[in-house]
Amino acid sequence: MNDRVALIIIFNHRYDKNIEVLEKMYGSRFSNIFFIVPFYDGTKSNIIPVYEHSYRFQGYITQAFDKFFNEKFEHYFFIGDDLILNPVINENNYREHLNLTAKDSFLSEIITLHERPENEYWPRIKQAYDYNPKLPGCEITNELPSYDEAIELFKNAGQSVNPLTFQQIYDKKRFSLTGLTQKGYLKHLLRQTKHNKTAFKLKYPLVGAYSDILVVSNVAIKKFARYCGIFAASNLFVEIAIPTALILSTPDIKLEKDIKLQGRALWTEKDLEILTPYSNILANLTNSFPENYLYIHPVKLSKWK
């Protein structure tokens, strides 16, 4: 038994039938497994109920913290319930595969928002621009590092925050310049552009990241869980909240670019074709998992035998 790591599997939605499948899949590889499941009302002690919107599942981590936290763990390894981790990875070798020391945490990537190509619209940038830590009814400005303190923490982690451009925030394909509603919308944008001299400054330093897999070190987990809860309470989308919370918690973050194994996210119908050879039989996938992949996501277990 290895108590260096807890594997924590997060369910965006409640699919109790998949818990047994995941226990069989990971039970021989990890001694300490917890499941975070929305609205769970059963009796299993390693299944932690939470009550939060799936778009803000960083709040799941905060709500479940007291149930999974233990000082004996060096790392907390979070994965989505529909993410299949490479079967070679286990509690004894995860640090080697992810290039981690005891103090390191792991994210798949960090998306620096102002460096995002203007011709590759990402709606999370608009959500980041709209985010206001001074949300009415949610007094969090004294709970987060100040703007300037956050900038310093970003610098310590090797990250920068610069203003955004109009094209990064607003998708031209979704908005025309005709019609009354669009005129009002355009007037608002022109006012913003004039005020910011064509530079759109975030109200709080933020980054983005694919967030269905992450590892948080023991030294960072308390701050990280706290900031996750604050960002959930203030309605920040999870793919912005989780990487930002981690940067505010620790400068020691490893990324996929630092390791040999690379994740495979299946965004399109074409991407999903890589699963065809496995005939929706889970044993086929786990027994013949692509050796160069860190994970495959998503794999909807309810459709697999």
Secondary structure, DSSP 8 states (H G I E B T S, - for coil): ---SEEEEEE-SS--THHHHHHHHHHTTT-S-EEEEEET--S--TTEEEE-S-GGGTHHHHHHHHHHH--TT-SEEEEEETT-EE-TT--TTTHHHHHT--TT-EEES--B-GGGS-TTS--HHHHHHHH--TT-TT---TTTS--HHHHHHHHHHTT-----B-HHHHS-GGG--S-SHHHHHHHHHHHHHHHHHTT-B--SS---B---SEEEEETTTHHHHHHHHHHHHHTT--HHHHHHHHHHHH-S-EE-GGGSS-EEEE--SHHHHGGGGGGTT-HHHHHHT--TTEEEEE---GGG--
